[in-house]
Amino acid sequence: MITLTLHEVAVACGGRLEAVSDPDAAVTSVVIDSRQVTAGALFVAVAGARVDGHDFAADAVSAGATAVLAARPVGVPAVLVPDPAAALAALAAEVRSRSAATVVAVTGSAGKTTTKDLLADLLGELGPTVAAAGSFNNEIGLPLTVLRIEPATRFAVLEMGARGSGHVAALCALARPQIGVVLNVGSAHVGQYADGRAGIARAKGELAEAASAAVVLNADDPLVAGMATHARGEVITIGGSTRADVQAHGVRVDDNGSARFELVAGGERHPVSLNLVGEHQVGSALAAAAVAIRLGLPPARTAAALSRARARSRWRMEVTVTGNGVTVVNDAYNANPESMRAALKTLADMSRGRRAWAVLGGMEELGASADDEHEALGRLVVRLGVEQLVAIGAQARRIHLGASLEGSWSGESVWVADVEQACKLLRERLAPGDVVLVKASRAFGLERVASELTSGAVPGEWGAHG
């Protein structure tokens, strides 16, 4: 972090010092979890649905925090503000104003985190880079990432999520990105928009309007390509089309589910072999490549760095092969119709000659289209030739129904009420060589299924019933 004094923090947040003996005491980091406090930290007392950070103020100071950013006196040194979350954003904006780093922001209905992770690798080739941890992409997570910027930071890579109009614009006002990336417009959170995907497109397009130097747009998505007319800076297009500025040619998927292609950019062609699982990762790779090349990384080095990159964030097409020879693909972090379809296609690619299991939960925030989208997913499982479907939870019953209605199928669909029942079924029926995809919206907790399958206690029980 760019160091600030407590006095400077109070000025930036519009707050006042309480029980502070030294206004010039340094703040060297900002956290919202008292367990992450180190010497010099500012602990932000955010009041959540289940936990109020104010209750941990004393613990934070005892652990070395310089002070607490709080909405009320907490009996320890504090900066008092009306709203700690809003003050956190204001503090991040102050740090951003003091930094010369180039800020890159990524948005889209799917692939944001993977693109952000790839950008961290590629831009790291050019200089010190700060990138969001996991999916820190909202009004709390994004400021925390900005606050990690240091004087030597050359690039900051931010992820921007949106659950309504104006969300991305507000994040852009804080972060002031020079480079923007819009990946796609899908159905994620479509239930939050009165006019469906058109509303999502407008929300994602707020980044194109804000990026001051350039925006990378997916030419293969018409709604994204249309954002070029509102772009503030240079427009760089990516995709499979020969008209795109940065292209992927000859995409193919190997037996491990990883994509290979030829990166075409700047009149050059270079091979890329991704270590990420799924053909859909090519779009993220192209977006990251376009940004890196625009910021000075030669195409040849860009292709080489893409081929070296490894997944950084958990539960996103995370592949584990157990001691019993069962391949588990944990993509349980989140789900929407587009990412579900991509994951199922990858399962089909990976399981050639082996038995495939789709272990699926529900998808949230789809509004009136929820039933149709879940049923369509079940039908797709059948059409892709996935032999076994386990649908978990009330919302996923429609996935089971869709598979059952699809017609002649040599496989089997089972609906279970909860994770515990799913784990019991899988323990009894999984066999060596099987490939298992686990995916659902985050709220359904299917990462517990993947954890159970990959834990040391389970493999000995698999295949007990053939």
RAQUIPE-V482100 format. One record per helix or strand. SS is the DSSP state (@ for helix, = for strand). FROM is the first residue (numbers start at 1). LEN is the number of residues. If there is no record, write none. Layout:
SS_FROM_LEN ; SS_FROM_LEN
//
This chain:
=_4_2 ; @_6_8 ; =_16_3 ; =_26_2 ; =_29_3 ; @_34_3 ; =_41_4 ; =_47_1 ; =_52_1 ; @_53_10 ; =_67_4 ; =_78_3 ; @_84_14 ; =_102_6 ; @_112_13 ; =_129_3 ; @_141_6 ; =_155_5 ; @_167_9 ; =_179_4 ; @_190_3 ; @_197_14 ; =_214_5 ; @_222_9 ; =_234_6 ; =_246_8 ; =_258_8 ; =_268_10 ; @_281_14 ; @_299_10 ; =_318_4 ; =_327_5 ; @_337_14 ; =_356_5 ; @_367_17 ; =_388_5 ; @_397_9 ; =_412_5 ; @_419_11 ; =_435_5 ; @_442_3 ; @_447_8 ; @_459_3
//
